[in-house]
Amino acid sequence: MTVENLAKKVGCRGGLGASLVTEKGPVELYQMACDNGTLFQARCELRQCKQI
């Protein structure tokens, strides 16, 4: 949910939500397809997420 909220703040809207790209762990990478054709990516470390 955190990644989806970050994406919305930068104008990314997507119907499927964010997908985990790496295995679960202390550092995780997520991506989300935006309605406008772009890809939003975020890196989360211990649930603290930032756009990359």
ChimeraX commands (.cxc) that place a marker at each C-alpha (Angstrom):
marker #1 position 0.00,0.00,0.00 radius 0.5
marker #1 position 2.88,2.38,0.71 radius 0.5
marker #1 position 4.27,2.05,-2.82 radius 0.5
marker #1 position 0.85,2.74,-4.36 radius 0.5
marker #1 position 0.52,5.90,-2.25 radius 0.5
marker #1 position 3.98,7.09,-3.34 radius 0.5
marker #1 position 3.06,6.46,-6.96 radius 0.5
marker #1 position -0.17,8.45,-6.64 radius 0.5
marker #1 position 1.78,11.42,-5.26 radius 0.5
marker #1 position 3.77,11.61,-8.51 radius 0.5
marker #1 position 0.74,11.12,-10.74 radius 0.5
marker #1 position 1.01,7.40,-11.40 radius 0.5
marker #1 position -2.29,5.58,-11.40 radius 0.5
marker #1 position -2.54,1.87,-12.13 radius 0.5
marker #1 position -5.24,-0.72,-11.83 radius 0.5
marker #1 position -3.11,-3.68,-10.75 radius 0.5
marker #1 position -1.10,-2.04,-7.97 radius 0.5
marker #1 position 2.56,-2.56,-7.17 radius 0.5
marker #1 position 4.38,-5.86,-7.69 radius 0.5
marker #1 position 7.32,-7.12,-5.70 radius 0.5
marker #1 position 10.30,-7.58,-8.04 radius 0.5
marker #1 position 12.77,-9.10,-5.57 radius 0.5
marker #1 position 12.36,-11.71,-2.87 radius 0.5
marker #1 position 10.91,-10.57,0.46 radius 0.5
marker #1 position 13.53,-9.32,2.85 radius 0.5
marker #1 position 14.84,-6.19,4.55 radius 0.5
marker #1 position 15.39,-4.51,1.14 radius 0.5
marker #1 position 12.71,-4.94,-1.52 radius 0.5
marker #1 position 12.14,-3.50,-4.99 radius 0.5
marker #1 position 8.63,-2.85,-6.31 radius 0.5
marker #1 position 7.29,-1.69,-9.64 radius 0.5
marker #1 position 3.91,-0.47,-10.81 radius 0.5
marker #1 position 2.62,0.10,-14.32 radius 0.5
marker #1 position 1.02,3.54,-14.65 radius 0.5
marker #1 position -2.03,4.27,-16.78 radius 0.5
marker #1 position 0.03,6.69,-18.89 radius 0.5
marker #1 position 2.41,3.89,-19.98 radius 0.5
marker #1 position 5.29,4.70,-17.61 radius 0.5
marker #1 position 6.71,2.46,-14.90 radius 0.5
marker #1 position 6.96,3.57,-11.27 radius 0.5
marker #1 position 9.70,1.88,-9.23 radius 0.5
marker #1 position 10.39,2.05,-5.52 radius 0.5
marker #1 position 13.00,0.65,-3.16 radius 0.5
marker #1 position 11.87,-0.21,0.35 radius 0.5
marker #1 position 14.18,-0.85,3.25 radius 0.5
marker #1 position 12.47,-2.02,6.44 radius 0.5
marker #1 position 9.16,-0.63,5.08 radius 0.5
marker #1 position 10.62,2.81,4.38 radius 0.5
marker #1 position 10.03,3.32,0.64 radius 0.5
marker #1 position 11.51,5.81,-1.83 radius 0.5
marker #1 position 11.03,6.27,-5.56 radius 0.5
marker #1 position 13.99,5.21,-7.72 radius 0.5
marker link #1:1,2 radius 0.2
marker link #1:2,3 radius 0.2
marker link #1:3,4 radius 0.2
marker link #1:4,5 radius 0.2
marker link #1:5,6 radius 0.2
marker link #1:6,7 radius 0.2
marker link #1:7,8 radius 0.2
marker link #1:8,9 radius 0.2
marker link #1:9,10 radius 0.2
marker link #1:10,11 radius 0.2
marker link #1:11,12 radius 0.2
marker link #1:12,13 radius 0.2
marker link #1:13,14 radius 0.2
marker link #1:14,15 radius 0.2
marker link #1:15,16 radius 0.2
marker link #1:16,17 radius 0.2
marker link #1:17,18 radius 0.2
marker link #1:18,19 radius 0.2
marker link #1:19,20 radius 0.2
marker link #1:20,21 radius 0.2
marker link #1:21,22 radius 0.2
marker link #1:22,23 radius 0.2
marker link #1:23,24 radius 0.2
marker link #1:24,25 radius 0.2
marker link #1:25,26 radius 0.2
marker link #1:26,27 radius 0.2
marker link #1:27,28 radius 0.2
marker link #1:28,29 radius 0.2
marker link #1:29,30 radius 0.2
marker link #1:30,31 radius 0.2
marker link #1:31,32 radius 0.2
marker link #1:32,33 radius 0.2
marker link #1:33,34 radius 0.2
marker link #1:34,35 radius 0.2
marker link #1:35,36 radius 0.2
marker link #1:36,37 radius 0.2
marker link #1:37,38 radius 0.2
marker link #1:38,39 radius 0.2
marker link #1:39,40 radius 0.2
marker link #1:40,41 radius 0.2
marker link #1:41,42 radius 0.2
marker link #1:42,43 radius 0.2
marker link #1:43,44 radius 0.2
marker link #1:44,45 radius 0.2
marker link #1:45,46 radius 0.2
marker link #1:46,47 radius 0.2
marker link #1:47,48 radius 0.2
marker link #1:48,49 radius 0.2
marker link #1:49,50 radius 0.2
marker link #1:50,51 radius 0.2
marker link #1:51,52 radius 0.2
view
